[in-house]
């Protein structure tokens, strides 16, 4: 049998003329299939009895307590924005520097339809702020992945599920969203620079088409996103130990277009075999206009004005072919899939360096092509009480990059840090997973074995770095044990080991000059960080809600973080990734959901954690060897989120949400507290086929980022008044 909701059942089988067969059975949550075996009936004329199966509504938290699933159509306050914006008020998530954090950690593997993609990064997270939420059906947050998933990402996995209709016949959906951001000026520019973007437009038309007949289902989905944003507006002060004080502003006006087409077909020649072929094409164009003025301590003298224009285009093409064979036994499957991704990054920067005595013009060009081929084979066989899973994966990834600098007069650019570099990665992996369950016990034990070999070849003319790389062969076990006290109470324990492999941009040898006195440089000697994690969870359900509480502890070896240092006699700060030794993340998560009335539901979530980094000493190699030591640091941080859903008359929904993020630990410093509130209104029209919505993000315009960094020889404080307040109006129609 398949698709039976978890629970304890009384099974009765009866046929006219035979004695009824009865048995008490438990349907677990670890498999959607149950094997009842062969049932033999004894002849005896009896009346037919009925079997009644009752289901329960989905509360977003899986019964295994390892995954949270969120339907974006219910997230009214974030409709019409990007995927990154849509996740801002989801439980357990915080956003920092355009990165998603789970429990204060941004080491997350982001999947699209269960697979890694160049748009969101292989083993990292990128591009979430440009994926239209209108294209997404739901988001899955997996804090404790099983061994069938890649071992990368110690904070967990975010799986983004694109919309895909499988209704019979021809159907589809069309939508249009418009919006405005940066309506009010939050802080005036420093003198002598171009105006900040204001009343920034947002436009997102979308189209989804589907046709299904007999054995064939075809689909196509297209989205176009145009946005202007005040991407950064940071005011900072640097104080050096020699008494030098510098005040600056980093203002970045950004225009982005993001075009996506996803298409393919499903073919089911019979009940046992299915084929899926799909393609994914994307073009992202980013244009930045930036001004960075540098003033003395009392703003009486402008020491420098750095202006830049960025012209960047990214292309992504992905092709997938998948086959699944279903054996006679329900749930017994063999699947195979091949995915190929090509991703190009074509970036040009043009700088104007305005000094008191001269003006220099510099530029650079970066070209990077990423090629990734993945082969996956997965096997699942249901057992009488559980199932076994096994599979293999092989990845081949190659990224050649080339950076060319074109210096002007008195150029500050390090032309000898350019040239070519090639990144190559090979990962064969095997996994096995065993699942057992009975009336009270659930057990899921898995092991993933990975061999990873990374080579990073650097051109021999580079003035600092040489070719490097790493390799490892090791197991990654995971264990989940659950005790079902009764149908409404459940205890769960997790243990897992995971890894965070440096992404190619983390080791990229080229300095970035979008801030010429705060340079970011990669580090080809960077190695993976390995994590041990333990978590305990408890969930209690009642008729109109539930309560969930968990506690977790992580130990990270070889912690990856950026370390900022200066060279004596120079005011430039060099930000370089390093392995900073051992760190810890210990805390708890609370989620309460309650339906207070037929028209009102409320959920409250909170995450509290202690971040600790042990004392360490590292050496930044670029531009000259510089040693940095830090004492042990620790901070108690967390977040609190409140959401209210109101269902009013005439199919009108209202969502109110508020988020508070406590001060947190960052490399060599801390980030201040943040608060924002969102509002959304949605109404169904045209007999449910049409939908109108209006929403506002950060409606009180309170969200801003405050940082404090203490390094050798300097102290930096900053506040970023970037664009956070956005109002949107949208319409969609289903046919």
N, C-alpha and C positions, 0 to 999 in steps of 0.2 A: 504494500500500500504506500502511497505517496501523499505529500502535502497534508498531513494530519498535524494539527496544532499540538504542542507539548502539553502533557498532563497525564493524569491517572484515569483510565477508562475501564468500564465493564463491557467486554466484547461478547456479543451474542450473535451466533450464526444459526439461521433456521431456514428450512425449505419445507414446503408442504409435503407431508408424508414421512418426515424424519424428525427424530428427537433434536431439540435445540442443543447447540454447543455453547458453553459459557466459559469465559476466562477473564481474570483480572489482568490487565496489561498496563505498562507504563510507556508512554511515548516521550522520548527525550528531546532535547533541543539541539543536539549535536549533528543530527541528520534529518533530512526531510523524508526519509524512507524508513519503513519498518517491515521486517521479514517475519510473518506469522507462521511460516512453515506450511506443511500440508495438514489440512483439517479433515478428518474423517467423521461422517455423520452416521448414526444408527437409525435404521428404518423405524418409523412410528409416526402415524398421522398426527400432525399438530398444526395449529393456526400460525400463520406468518406473523412475526414480530417486527417492529421497526427499530432501526438504529439511529439515534440522534447524536450529532456531533456539534458542540457549541464552541465558537471561537471567541477570542478576546481581541480588542483593538491594540494596535501597535503603539507603544509609548516611546519609541525611539531607541531604547536601550535593549540590546539583544538579551535573550534569556541566559546566554552564556556569560554575560557581564563583561565581554571582551570587546564589544563594538557598540558604537552609537550611530544611528542612522537618522539623517535629517532631510525631510522633504522640503526643497527650496520654495515650492509654491506656497507653503505655510509661513515662510519667513517674510511677511508682508513688508516689514520696515526696510528690507534690503533688496526688494524686487527692482530689477532694472540696472543694478550695479554690476561689479565684477565678482568673480568667485571669492577673491580675497575679502572684499567688503561684505559679502554674504556670510562669511564665517565669523565676523567680528563679535556677534552676540551669541554664538553657539557655546554651550557649556564646555568648560575646560580649555578654551582657546583664548589666546591673546595675540595681538598683532604688534610687532616691534620692527621698525625699519623696513617695512614692507614684507616681513617674514612672519609666517605663522609659527606660534609657539604652543606646544602642549605641555602644560605643567611647568612653564618657564624654560622650555628647551626647544630650540629650532631645528634640531637634527631629526628631520622628518622626511620619509620617502613619500612622494606624491605620485599617485597612479591615476591614469585616465582609463576608465572601463577595465580596471584590474591590471593594467600594463603600464610600464614606465614609458615616458614620452619626452622628446627633446624640449617640448614647450614648457613642461613643468620640471624638467631636469632628471637626469639619471643619477639617483642616489643623493639628490638635493631637492630644493624647491626654488623654482623661478617662474616668472610669467603669470602668477595667479592674479595679479592686479589687472591683467588685460583679457582674461577669459570671461566672456559675458555670462552672467548667471542665468540669462534667459535660455541658454543652450543646455543647462544642467537639470537633470531630474532630481538627483539626491546626492548627498555627501555622506560617506561613511568614515568615521573616525575609529581606528583600530589601535588601541593602546597596547594590546598584548597579542601581536600577530603569531600565527602558528608557523610551523616549519615550512609550509608550502610557499610562504612568501620569502622574498629576498631578505637576507639578514641585515641589510643596510637600514639605518634609521633607528637610533635607540629610543627616541621619543615616541615612535609609533608610525603608523601609516595613515595617510588621508587618501581615500579612493573617491575620485570624482566620476560619477556615472552620468554620461550624456543621455539625453532623451532619445527614445527609440520606440515608435508606435508599432504595434503588431495587430491592429484591428483589421478585420476582413474588409476588402475593397479599398477604395481610394479615400484618404483622409489627410489632414494636415493642420497646421497652425501657423498663423502669421501675426507678427507683433511689431510694435514701434514704441520705443521709450525715448523721452527727451529729458534733459535736466540742466541745472545750473549749479555751479559751485563758486566758492570764493566771492560771495555776494558783498561782503563787507571787508574793508581793509583792517586787518588785525594789528599790524604794526608798520609804521612808516619806514620806507627805505632809508638807508644811509645816503648822504648827499652824492649826486653826480652819476647815478646809474639809471638804467631804463626802468619804466614802471613795471610793477608786478601784474601778472595776469589777474583780471577780475571778471566776474560774471562769466565764468568759463563754461562753454557749452558742452553737452554730452548728448550723443545721438546713437541709438542702437536699434536698427531694424533687424528682424530675424524671420526666417522662413523654415518650416519643417514639413516635408512631404513624405507620405508612405503609401505604398500600394501592395496589398497582399491578396493573392489568389492561389488556391490549391497548395502546391508545394513550394511556391516562390514568394518571398517577401523582399521588396526593394525599398530603400529609404535614402533620403538626401536631406541634409540640414545645412543651412547657410546662415552665418552671422556676420554683421559688420558693426564695429564699434569705433566711434570717433570721439575722442576726449581731448579737451584742453585742461591742464591742471597747473596749479602753483605747486610743483612737485617738491620743492624745498625752499624754505625761507628761514634759515638758521642764523641767529645772532650769537656770536661767541666772543670770549675774551681769553687770551693766552698770557699767562704770567710766568716769566722765566726766572731762574734763581739769580741771574745777574742783574735783575731789576727791570728788564725790558718788558713792556706791556703792549700787546697788540690787540686791537679791536677789529672785528671783521663781520661781514655778512655774506652768506652764501645763498644767492637767489637763483632758482632754476625754474624758468617757464617751459612747460613741456606740452607738445602736441603729439598725440599717438593715434594711429589708425591700426586696427586689428581685424583682418579678414580671414574667416575660416569656412571651409567647405568640408563636410564629412558625408561620405556616401558609400553604399555597398549593397549587398544582397545576402539573404539567407535562403539556402536551398535544402529541402528535406525530401529526398527521393523516396524514402520509406520511413517507417516508424523507428528504425534502428540507426539511421545514418543522417548526419546533417553537415552542411558546409556553410561557412561564412567567409565572404571576401569583402574587405572594406578598405577604403582609402581616406586619408586625412591630409588636407592641404591648408597651409596657413602662411600668411604674410603679415608681418608686424613692422611698422615704420615709426621710428621715434625721432622727433626733432626737438632739441633742447637749445634754449637761449639763456645763457648764464652770465651773471655779474658777481664778482667777488672783490669788493673794496677792502683795503687794509688801512686802518688809521692808527695813530699813536694813542697814548693813554687818555687824553682829553678830547680826542676827535678834532684837534686843530690842524693836523697835518695828515694828508692822505699819502701814505708811503707807496701805494701800489694799487692799480686796478687791473684785475685779470678778467677778461671777457672771453667766453667760448661759445661756439656754435657746434652742435653735434648733429650729424646726419647718419642715422643707423637704420639698416634694414635687416630683418631676420626672415629667413624662409625655412619652412619645415614641411617635409613630405614623408608620410608614413603609409606603408602598405602592410596589410595583415591577411593571412590565410589560416583558417582554423577548421579542423575536422573533429567531429565527435561521433563515436560509435556507442550505442546503447545496447547492452546485452539484454537477454530475455528478462533477467532479474531486474526489477526497478531499482534505479540508483547505481547499477553496476555499469561503469562507463570507462572508456579510454579516449583521451583527447590529445590532439597534437596541434601545435600552432607555430607559425613562423612570422616574425615581424622584422621589417627593415625600416630604418629611419635615417633620413638625411636632413641635416640642419646646418644652415649657413648663417654666419654672423659677419656682416659687412658694415664696418664702422669707420666713420671719418670724423675727426675733431679738428677744428680751426680755432686757434687761440690768438688773442691780442694782449700783449703784456705791456701795459702803460705804466712807465716809470717816470719819476720827476724829470729825468734828463733825456729819455729816449722812449720810443715805442717799437717793440719787436713783434713780429708776426710769425707764429710757429704752427705746425700741424702734424698730425700723424694719421696713418691708415692701418686698420687691423682687418685681416681676412682670416676667418676660421671656418673650416668645414668639418662637420661631425658625421661619422658613419657608424651606425649601430645595427648589428644583426643579432636577433634573439631566436633561439629554438627551444620550445617547451614541449614536454610530454608528461601527461598526468594520468594516473590510474586510480580509480575509486571502486572498492568492493564492499557493499554492505554486509554486515555480520548479523547474527541473531540479536546481539545486544551491542550495536555500535557499527564500526566500519574500519577499514584500513585504507590509507592513502599513500601513494608513492609517486615519485616523478624525478625528472632530471631537467636541467636547464643549461644551456651553453650561450655565453655572450661574447661577441667580438666587437670591440669598440676602438675606433681610430679617429684622432682629432689633430690634423695638421694646422698650425697657426703661423701667421706671419705679421709682424709689426714693423712698419717703416716710419721713421721720424724725419720730419723736414724742418730743420731749425732755421729761425730768423736771426737778426742781429742780437748779440748779447743773450743768446738763448739760454734759458734755465733747464732746457730739456737734456736728459742724459741719452744722447744718440747711441752710445755704445751698449745700452741696455735693450736695444731692439734686435731684429733679426727673426729667425725662424725657431720654432720648437714643435716637436711632435709628441703627442700623447697616445699611448696604446694600452689597451686593457683586455685581458682574457679571463673569463670566469666560468669554469665548469662547476656545476653543483648538483648534488643528489639530496633527496629528502625522503623521509618516511614518517608516517603519522599513524598512531593507533588510538582508536576511540572506543571506550567502553562506557555503558550506562545501564543502570537498573532503576528501581523505584526510588532509591535515595542517593545513589552515588553516580557521579560523572567523572570520567578520567580521560584526559587527552594528553598523550605523551608523544613528542616528536623530536627528530634529530635532522638537522641540515648540515651537510658537509660541503664546504666551499674551498676551492683553490683559486687564489687571486694572484695574478701577475701583472704589475703595472710598470711600464717603462716610459720615462720622460727624457727625450733626447733634446739637448740644447745646442744651438749653434756654437761652434768653438770660439767665436769672436765676442761672446757675451763677457762683460767685464767683471761679473760677480759669480754667476751660477754655472755649474757644470751638470752634465747629464746625471740623472738619478732615477730612483724608483723603489719599489718594494714588492714583496710577495709573501703570502702566508698560506698555510694549509691547516684548517682547524675545524672542529665541530661546533655547532651552535644548537644546544639543546633547548627545548621548551616544555613546560609542564603546566597543565591546568587541572586542578582537583576541585570538585564541587560537591557539597553536601546539601541535599534538598530536605530541609527540616519538614516542610509540608508544601502544599501548592502555592503558598504565598510568601514563604521565607526561604532564602537560599544563601549559603556561604560559599565563597570561592577563593582559591589560592592560586597564584601564578608564580612561575619562575622562568626566566629566559636569559639567554646571552645574545647580544647583538653587537654590531659593528657600525662605525661611521667612517667610510672611506673618503679621503679628500676628493673633492670634485676638481675637474680640470682647471677651473678659474681660480681655485684656492692655491694651486701651485704654479699658476701662470707667471712667467718671469718678468713681464713687462710692467713698469710703473704706470699708474693711471694719473693723468694730469688734470682731471676735472676740478681738483682743488690743489693748486701747485705747492702749497705749504703744509698740506696734510695728505701725503701720498700713500696710496694703497699698492702693495706689491705682494705677489705670490711667493711661495717658498717650495721649490722642488724637493727639498729634504723632508717635507711633511709626511708623517706616517698616520695610519688609521688609529682611531680610538676605539677601545673595546669596553663593553658595558655589561655588568651583571645587574639584574633587576628582580626584585621580589615585590609582590602586591597581594593584599588581602581585601576582599570585597564582601559586602552584605547588602542584600536587597529585600525589602518588604513591600509587597503589593497589597492594596486594599481596593475596594470597589471603585473609588473615584480618584485614585492616584497611586503614587509609590514613593518610597524613600530608598536612596542608594548612598552607601558610605564605603569609601575605600581608603586604604593606607598603602604607601609605596616607599621603596628605598632603592636608590640606584648608586652604583659605584662605577665611576668612569676612569679608566686608565689611559694615559696619553691624551688628556683633554685638549681639544683643538680650540684655539682662541686667537684673536688678534692681539699683538703686543706692539705698543707705540714707544718709540725711542727717538732721541735726537742725536745728531753728531755735534760734538763740542764746537762752538763758534758759529753754529748755523741754527736758524729758527725753524727749519723744515722738520715736521714730525713724520716719521716713517712708520706706517701701520702694516705689520707683517704677521701672517699666520704662523703659529708655533704650537708644538705639543707641550703643554704646560703642566704635565704631571697628573696627579690624581685629584678628582673632584667628586662631590656627593650631592645628591638631590633627594631629600626626604620630606614627605608631606602626606596630605590627605585630600580627598575630593568628596564633596557632598552635593547631592542632587535631589531636590524635592519637587514633585509635580502633584498638583491638586486641582480637581475640577470643583470650584466653589459653587457654581450654579450652572444650569444648562447653557447659559450664555457667557460664562466666564471661567477661564482656566489660567492658572498661574504656575510658573516654575521658577525656582531659585537655585542657583548653583554657586558653589564656592570652591576654590582650590587654594590651599595654604601649603607652602613648602619652604624648606630651608636649603638655600644654595651655599655650598662651601667649596672653596678651592684651597688646597694645601699650598704651603710655601714652595716656591720653585725658582730655578735660575735657568735662563735661556740666553742664546746669543743670536741677535739679528745680524745677518750677513750683509744686507744691503743698506747703504752703499759701501760702508766699511764695517767690519766686525764690531758690534756693540753689545756688551753684556747687560742683561736686565735681571734683577732679582726682586721677588715680591713675597711678602710675608703672608701667612695664612689669612684668608678673608672669608667672612660668612655674613649672610643677611637672611632675615625672615621676610618672605614676600608672598604674594598670592593675588587672587582676583575674586570679585564678587559680581554676579550677574543676576538681573531680575527681568523676567519676561511675563507679560500679561496678554492673553488672547481673548478678545471680545467678539462674540458672534451676535450681531444685531439683526433686526428685522430686515426683510427685503434683501437677503443674501449679502449683507454688508459685514465685513470683518475689519477689526482694528487691532493693531499690535503696538504695545508700548514696551520699550526695553531700556535698561540702564546698565552701564558697565563701569566698575571701579577697578583700576589696576594699582596695586601697592608699589612702593619703591622696590627696585630690584638690583641685583648685582650684575655688572657688566665687566668686561676686561679692564682692569686698572681703575675701576670706579663704580659709579652707580647711576641708575636712571630714576627720575622722580616719579611720583604718583600721577595717574591720569584718570580722567572721568569723561564720559560721554553719554548721551541719551538719544534714542532713535524713536521715530513714530512712523506708522504705516497704516493706510486705509485702502481696502480693496472691496470692490463691489461687482457681483456678477450681473450681467445684463443679457439681453437677447436670448432669453430662455436658457441661460447657462452657457451659451456658446461664446459670448463675449465677456471680457473682463476689463475693468478700469481700475487703476491704482494711483495713489499719490503717497509719497513718503519723503521723509527727511532724515538725514544722518547727522549726528552731532548737532542737534537742533539748537542747543544753547551755545554752540561755538566755544566749548571749554577745553577741547582736546589739544594739548601741545606737549612737546617732548623736551624735558629738561635733563641734561647730563652733566656729570662731573667726572673728569679723568685726572688722575695724578700719576705722572710718569717721572722718570729721572730727569731732573732739570727743568720741569715745567708743570703747570697746572692749567687745565682747560675747563671752562664752564660754558654751557651753551643752552639756548632755548630755540626750538624749531617751531615757527608759526605757519607750518605748511597747510595746504588746503585740506580741511576735514569736514566742513559743513557743505552738504549737497542736498538739493531738493529735486525730485524726479516726478514725472507724470508719464503714465504708460497705458497702452491699450493692446489687447490681444484678442484674436478670434479663432475658434476651432471649427473646422468643417470636415 
